[in-house]
Amino acid sequence: MKSNYLPLFKEISFKSGVQLKNRIVMAPMTNFSSNEDGTVSDSELRYYERRSGGVGLVVTACVYVSRNGKGFQGEFGSDSDEMIDSLRALASTIKEKGAKAVLQIFHGGRECPPDLVPNGDVVSASAVASEQNPNVVPRALLDSEIEAIIRDFGETTRRAVAAGFDGVEIHGANGYLVQQFFSAHSNTREDRWGGSIDNRLRFPLAVVDEVKRAAAAHAQGPFLVGYRFSPEEATTPGITMEDTFRLVDELAKKDLDYLHVSLQEFWSMPRRGADETKSRIEWIQERAGHLVPIIGVGSIQTPDEAVKALDTGIQLIAIGRELIVEPDWVEKVAEGRESEIKTTLSKDDQDRLVVPTPLWQAIIHTPGWFPIGD
Ligand SMILES: Cc1cc2nc3c(=O)[nH]c(=O)nc-3n(C[C@H](O)[C@H](O)[C@H](O)COP(=O)(O)O)c2cc1C
């Protein structure tokens, strides 16, 4: 291995005691390929098996914690104890290849397609449609329903422990329910869950507390809890960097194992609420990196880019699409074969890359999403 790549291969220990063999994380990626009943399919297991040999940590696709939180066709579930065996198969597939396994736990809120939730009853913080789905106006959750969803996050954490996962990552990013409570765009409530920023923080922080409580109550050994968020929204009103600084300050008090900053472009610049002297990730690292490890992500393809990203001071790098395109990314860097890393795929590569058909269809039919060569 080239010596300048050594920073990528340093071990790291989290507060919980979970240790990783290196700094490369498989980013959470939905694959649309679970069984109709919410169990993990064999093709998904093979897809994870193929990608769990090199990275230190695999964060799974998001899993719905409540039945009315299913956000994608072919998403897997953790909403009942009947799912524990399916979750166990996923955790052990990942761990047998040498990576730590973290379950990304999620509720889709207003982004759930009506045909995936019982009675088409799409719910959110408030009855405000998103710009992506203007025709789906969600129903505002009742106070008691909010409490029930918070408990569902705890129940899923208990199931993740029982299934052998090394931890859970709360999906507070990409516009789904946890973010919907934090955003002034989707949350126009006037009760204790909305209005002031303190009230909009109440749901995300209650989820964190409940997940931490469940982990402490059930895990016998080290079990990590991470939190993923998107630093800004494009809408007005919507989350700004200033809001995010407040979120990060609160999360940093919660003894989390890491914060995972969801970005399409690692080096993207602030839109509102912080100046452009630094990228978003650098602002967040400056704010909280001394308190809690930060994971960065977004269009990192080469080991040189990954090392440059670590030079910001963040502790870990996640790669998503690139690990679909090149399942042996980490192994090739470790063995000094980085020149063999592929950065494009071809339409005939499905079997070679071990990608389930629904994900493959999405990859090749969504223009601009993946680098498709000849
Ligand atoms: C197919 C696909 C599915 C994704 N699903 C999720 C998901 O379930 N949860 C999540 O937090 N992010 C999800 N993302 C976002 C990725 O985790 C990541 O942030 C994004 O792809 C940018 O990183 P990359 O350039 O390394 O792919 C998904 C991305 C892709 C390409």
The ligand as a Gaussian input file, in Angstrom:
#p B3LYP/6-31G(d) Opt

LIG

0 1
 C      -29.068000       3.709000      -4.391000
 C      -28.953000       4.686000      -3.257000
 C      -29.739000       4.511000      -2.144000
 C      -29.604000       5.354000      -1.021000
 N      -30.314000       5.088000       0.116000
 C      -30.046000       5.769000       1.255000
 C      -30.601000       5.355000       2.492000
 O      -31.319000       4.348000       2.608000
 N      -30.305000       6.098000       3.593000
 C      -29.508000       7.209000       3.530000
 O      -29.272000       7.856000       4.548000
 N      -28.939000       7.602000       2.358000
 C      -29.167000       6.896000       1.246000
 N      -28.510000       7.229000       0.083000
 C      -27.504000       8.331000       0.077000
 C      -26.080000       7.750000       0.275000
 O      -25.922000       7.212000       1.580000
 C      -24.983000       8.794000       0.061000
 O      -25.129000       9.830000       1.004000
 C      -24.997000       9.413000      -1.350000
 O      -25.145000       8.407000      -2.329000
 C      -23.718000      10.190000      -1.639000
 O      -22.589000       9.370000      -1.492000
 P      -21.826000       8.651000      -2.736000
 O      -21.478000       9.723000      -3.702000
 O      -20.626000       7.992000      -2.125000
 O      -22.787000       7.660000      -3.336000
 C      -28.683000       6.424000      -1.057000
 C      -27.920000       6.628000      -2.218000
 C      -28.026000       5.768000      -3.283000
 C      -27.135000       5.979000      -4.480000

